[in-house]
């Protein structure tokens, strides 16, 4: 009976590993490409498991604002590099270097950032 319980526990632990490791997958981002975007912060979400910054960026084709949703690191990790909940505020000018989404949508994974011309934190 103990062997069955131990085997079941081990199988459950292994089954959960796929979900946990998938959470940290960067498969949706083009890791071989970087793109720099500059705009105005529309919204900043200091949330687990990752922060999000929505940025209004002028479209070169239309001249209209487009929203880019950029994923950053975890609040815990960013805090260790000097970030706080108030590091980015609505209305700030922001420049971010990202790995863009593979599907071409307006979004990406943040690599570096400057807020109001000042570099913040380290590489994500």
FENHUBEL-V652039 format. One record per residue. N is the residue number from 0. RES is the residue in three letters. OMEGA is omega as a letter, one per 30 degrees, with the letter a starting at -180 (none if undefined). D_FIRST is the distance of its C-alpha to the first C-alpha in Angstrom with 2 decimals. Layout:
BEGIN
N_RES_OMEGA_D_FIRST, N_RES_OMEGA_D_FIRST
END
This chain:
BEGIN
0_UNK_l_0.00, 1_UNK_a_3.82, 2_UNK_l_5.39, 3_UNK_l_5.17, 4_UNK_l_6.37, 5_UNK_l_8.67, 6_UNK_l_9.88, 7_UNK_l_10.67, 8_UNK_l_12.40, 9_UNK_l_14.29, 10_UNK_l_15.43, 11_UNK_l_16.66, 12_UNK_l_18.48, 13_UNK_l_20.11, 14_UNK_l_21.13, 15_UNK_a_22.86, 16_UNK_l_24.71, 17_UNK_l_26.94, 18_UNK_a_28.12, 19_UNK_a_28.79, 20_UNK_l_30.66, 21_UNK_l_32.59, 22_UNK_a_33.93, 23_UNK_l_35.79, 24_UNK_l_37.17, 25_UNK_a_40.95, 26_UNK_a_41.18, 27_UNK_a_43.59, 28_UNK_l_46.09, 29_UNK_a_48.53, 30_UNK_a_47.74, 31_UNK_a_50.83, 32_UNK_l_53.29, 33_UNK_l_54.52, 34_UNK_l_56.76, 35_UNK_l_58.71, 36_UNK_l_59.28, 37_UNK_l_61.56, 38_UNK_a_61.80, 39_UNK_a_61.49, 40_UNK_l_58.28, 41_UNK_a_57.67, 42_UNK_l_54.34, 43_UNK_a_52.00, 44_UNK_l_48.41, 45_UNK_a_46.74, 46_UNK_l_43.21, 47_UNK_g_39.69, 48_UNK_a_38.36, 49_UNK_l_41.85, 50_UNK_l_45.44, 51_UNK_l_47.71, 52_UNK_l_51.47, 53_UNK_a_53.54, 54_UNK_l_56.87, 55_UNK_a_60.05, 56_UNK_l_61.51, 57_UNK_l_64.83, 58_UNK_l_64.50, 59_UNK_a_66.93, 60_UNK_a_67.60, 61_UNK_a_68.25, 62_UNK_l_68.86, 63_UNK_l_66.57, 64_UNK_l_63.63, 65_UNK_l_60.20, 66_UNK_l_56.95, 67_UNK_l_54.70, 68_UNK_a_51.13, 69_UNK_l_50.00, 70_UNK_l_46.51, 71_UNK_a_46.40, 72_UNK_l_43.88, 73_UNK_l_41.64, 74_UNK_a_43.51, 75_UNK_l_41.70, 76_UNK_a_42.74, 77_UNK_l_46.22, 78_UNK_l_46.78, 79_UNK_l_46.35, 80_UNK_l_49.21, 81_UNK_l_51.55, 82_UNK_l_50.90, 83_UNK_l_50.85, 84_UNK_a_50.60, 85_UNK_a_54.41, 86_UNK_l_54.85, 87_UNK_l_55.55, 88_UNK_l_57.47, 89_UNK_a_58.70, 90_UNK_l_62.09, 91_UNK_l_61.52, 92_UNK_a_62.67, 93_UNK_l_59.78, 94_UNK_l_59.60, 95_UNK_l_56.22, 96_UNK_a_55.28, 97_UNK_l_52.37, 98_UNK_a_50.36, 99_UNK_l_51.32, 100_UNK_a_49.13, 101_UNK_a_49.02, 102_UNK_l_50.03, 103_UNK_l_53.28, 104_UNK_a_52.63, 105_UNK_l_54.00, 106_UNK_l_51.19, 107_UNK_l_49.48, 108_UNK_a_47.59, 109_UNK_l_49.73, 110_UNK_l_50.61, 111_UNK_a_53.48, 112_UNK_l_55.51, 113_UNK_l_58.88, 114_UNK_a_59.76, 115_UNK_l_63.46, 116_UNK_a_64.13, 117_UNK_l_61.86, 118_UNK_l_58.81, 119_UNK_l_55.63, 120_UNK_l_52.49, 121_UNK_l_51.42, 122_UNK_a_50.08, 123_UNK_none_46.98
END
